[in-house]
Amino acid sequence: MTHIKPIIGISMGDPAGIGPEIIASALAKPLPRQLCQPVVIGDAAVMRAATGFAGVKLAVNPIRSIADATCDPAAIDVFDLNLIQGTQLQLGEVSAAAGHAAFESVRVMIDLAMRKQIAATVTAPIHKEALALAGHHFPGHTEIFGHFTGTKDFTMMLAAGQIRVVHVSTHVSLRQACDAVTRGRVLKVIELGFDACRKLGIENPLIGVAGLNPHASDGGLFGTEEAEAIIPACNDARARGMRIEGPQPADTFFPKVVAGAYDLAVAMYHDQGHIPTKLQGFKYDAPSRTWTSVKGINVSLGMPIVRASVDHGTAFDQAGKGTASDASLLDAIEYAAKMA
């Protein structure tokens, strides 16, 4: 059949977590269908149970080919991998079976995107321990996508509201993160972020760059990375016509980022960029010890295919309860549709 809107694959995530039910909840809302034709990559039986957990009245349509997707707003098209049997799955528990099912849903989705059968990909949360138990040793989704697309130069962009942050390094130790701050790597991340902004319709983005050291080294008093790597990389980017401010002390830079002063921020390592973004998107109620809002997404940049993801975990403690928020997934679908 002919599809007018882009076909977007959504991997089901770890089936023992909240991924399947937040997908069911999101696909019961108008926005995803307005933007794209969603196809879930995973297990039809898992998604059928998830509609019950989420309390939505959507049929599940198992398909073996993307061409068989019905585009029916009253149904969820599921590219059925049939990997999980009912007796294998215990909600809220780490298991090799669930880890393997989650991994395969991502791997198959990447293959579909590389063969241009789908226009973009969206990932629900996976559990790293479950992946490892299944023999799949990747730090996270970004590295899985890098491996199966043959991409070496990639980065992670987090977005929450008007904040967009790209990272020079992510899933490495803090000691390794310092070594990763090189002139070439900082420039590459700036370029990847610039290209992403252009794809989102921001023609001439203003990019702010954080320093690595306290006070951005204060003229060399607290380190040499700014002088040796970050400042030269910023100058290289300016020479290529980009609007760059920095490097700046991170403690005063990120309040400006949160206020909307920049179209894009460049963080030097994982927590430097993740903490301000999640302060913006995650809201926690201390008396009830519950998350009241979990917003924000993760976009992989530099890949030959589009990938957006929720920016939260599997939340095993909420699995099957129908209480998990689909807000981050809706944001991810919207970003993927725009970038597709």
N, C-alpha and C positions, 0 to 999 in steps of 0.2 A: 504494500500500500504506500501511498505518497504521504510523507510527513512534512508539514509546512514549518512547524516549530522544531528547534533542534532536539535531537534525542539525547538525553542525559542519563548515563548509568549511575546508579546509587548502590554501592556495596553495602551489604546488610550489617557489617561489623561483626563483633563477637556475638554469636546467638545467645549466649548466657547473660548478656548485658542488656542495656536499654536501647541499643541501636535499632533492632527491628521494630520496636513499638513506637519510637519517635519518628521512624520513617512512615509507619502507618498513620500516625497522627498528622504528620506534615502533609501527606498526600491526600488526606481528607479535606484539606483547606484549598481555597481557590487559587492562591498565588502560584504554586508550582505548575499547575495546568495552564495558567495564563502565559507562563514564560517558556515552557518546554514540554516535551513528551518524556516523562520519567519511566525508566525501566530499572527495577531492582535486580541486582545480580546477587544470587544467593539461593536459599531454599524456600520453595513454595510452602512447605509444611510449617517452617519457622514463621514465615510472614502471615500465614493463616492464623496461627496462635497469637501473633502480635496484634492483629486487628481486634482480637478479643480483649487483650490486655489494655489496649488504647481506647477501647469502647467506641470503635468506629464501624460503620456499616459499609465496608468495601469488600467486594469479591476479590479473590486471588486468581489470576489467570496465568497458569504455568505455560511458558513458551520455551522452545528449543532453538529459536532463531529470532534475531531482532526484527526481521521482516514480519514476524507473526504478532508483533505488538498490536493491540487493539485500539489504543488511544482512548479507551472508554473511561470517562471521569468517575464512573462508579466502580472501577476495578483497579487493582494493582497488577501491572504486567511484571512477572517474575521470570527472569532467565534462570531456569531451575537447574541447579547443580546437584540436588538430591544427595547431599553429603552427610546430613545429620539425621540419624534415626531417633525417634522419640525417647527410647531408653538410654541413649547416649547423653542427652542434654539435661543438666541440672541448672536451673536458673541461679545466677549469683555465685557460681563456683568456677574456679579456674580449671580448665581441662585441656588435654591435648586435642581431643576431638573438636571442641569448639574453636581452639586456636587454628587448627588446620582448615576448618570450614571458613573461618574469617579470612585466612591467607588466600585460599583458593578463590574466594569471591573477588578479592582485589586483583589477583593475578589474571583471572579470566577477564575482568573488566578492563585492565590495561591492554590486554591483547585485542579486545574488541575496539578500543579506542585507537590503537596503533594501526588496525586494519580499517579505520575510518567508518566502522559500523555505528559508532556513537560519536557525538560531537564533543562531549566533555564528560568528566567523571566527578563524582561526589563520594566521599568516604564517611561512613559511620565509624564510631570508635572501636578500636581493637585493643586487646590486652597483651602487653609485651611478654609477660610470663607464660601465658597460654601459647603464644607463638613459639617461644623457645621450647616448651614441652613438646610441641609438634615437630620440632627440628628445624624451624624457620628462624634463623638468628639475624634479625634486623632490628635496629634501634627504634624504628617507627615507620609510618607510611611513606614519608619522604624518601627514605633510603630504599624501600621496596620499589617505589616508582623510578628512582634513579637507576636501580639495577636492571629492571625489566625494560626500560626505555633506552638503556645504554648511555645515560646522561652522567657526565662527570661534574660539570659546573652548574649547580643548582642551589637554590636557597629557599627558605621558608618566609612567607609574608603572613603576619597576623593582622587581622582587621577587626575592629570593634567600633561601631559608629563611624565617626570621621577619622579615627586613628588607623594608620597603616604603618606597620613596622617590618622591615626586612632585617635579616640576621647574617652576620659574617660567619658565625658558627652556631650550631644548635646542640645536638646530642653527643657532646664530648665532655670530658672533665674540664673543670675550670682551668687547670694547669695547661691542658691541651688547647683550650680556647685562646689563651694568651699567645701561644705560638702560631695560631691560625691567623692572627692579625698581620697580614702582609700587604704591601702596596697593591700587588696584583689581585689578591682576593677582595680587598675592600673596594677597589674599582669595579670588579666584576659584579659584586652585589649591588653597588650603586646603579650600574647599567641594567641589571635585571629588574630592579625596582622601577627605574625610569620607564622601561619598556612596558611593565605591567600597568603603570599609571596611564600610559598612552592608550593601551587596550581598553582601559576603563573610561576613556574619553577625556582625560586630563592632558591637554596638549603640551603645556609647558610647566610641568610640576616643579614646585619649590621643595627641595630635598634638604632636610637637616641631618647632620651626622653627629653621633655621640663620640666622645673620647672613650678610651679604654680605662685610663687611670683616674684616680681622684683629681678633680679640678682639671681634667684633660692634661695632666702631668704638670700643670703650673710652670710652663716654660722649661720643662726638663727636670724639675726637682723630684718628681715622683715616677719617673719612667721615661723611656725613649721611644715607645711605640708611636706616639703622636707624631714626633718629628721625623721618624724613619719610615713610617708606613702610611698613617692616616692623612696627614697633611699633604704629602705627595699625591696620594690617590685622589683627594679632593681637588687638587690643582689639575690633575689629569682629566677629571670629569668636567671641570670648568672649561678646559681647553677644547673639549668636545661639545661645548655649547649648553651644558646643563647648568641649572641654577642651584648652587650648593652653598649652604651655610654650615660651617663647622671646620674641625671638630669642636664640640662644646662639652662642658662638664655635664655629665648625665643627670646629676641631681637637679639642676636648673633647666636642662634641656627638655626633659620629659614633661614637666608641667606645661611648657609651651606647646608641646605636641598634643597633649590632652585638650588644650584650649583651642586647637585647630589652626595653629600657626603654620603648619607644614602639610603638604600633600603626602609626604612620605618621610619616615624617620629610618635611619640606619643604626641598628644596634650592633655592638661588637660581640655579644655572646647571648646565650639562651635567656637567662633570667633578667638581664638588663632590658631586653625587649618584652619578655612575657609578663613581667610583674606590672608595669604600667598599663599594658593592654588589658590584662585580666582585672585590674582594679576598676577599669572602665566598664567592662562587660559582665563581670561576675559580682553578684550581690548575695551576701550571707547574712542570715538572721541568727544572731548569737543566742537569744533566749530559746529558740526552738531547735537550734543546731541544724538548720536546713538551708540549702541554697534556694533563694527566692527568684533568682534570675541567672541564667547562664547563656550569655550572648558573646558572639565573636567567632571568627572563622580562621582557618589556616589554608593558605594557598601555596602550592608548590610552583616556583618560578624557574624558568630555564629548561623546562621539559618540552618535548615535542607535542605533548597532549595537555589539555587543561585539567587541573585537579584542584578542587576545593574540598574542605573538610570542616566538620565540627571542631571546636577547640575545647573539647572536654573529654573525659574518659568514659569507661564502660558503666560506671555507677552500679556495680553489682548489687549494692544495698537497695536500689530502687527497682531492679529488674522485675517485670511482671506485675508491678503495682499500678501502672498507668499514671504515675505522678510526675514522670520526667518531662522536662520542657523540650519542645521541638524548635525553640527560637533560633538556636545556633544552626540547626540543619536547614531551616528556611532561609537564613542568611547565606549559607553555603550554596544552596541551589540557585539563589538569585545571582550570586557572584559568578558561578559557573556558567549560567545562561548568558550573562553579560560578556564574559570573556570568550565564550564560544562564538 
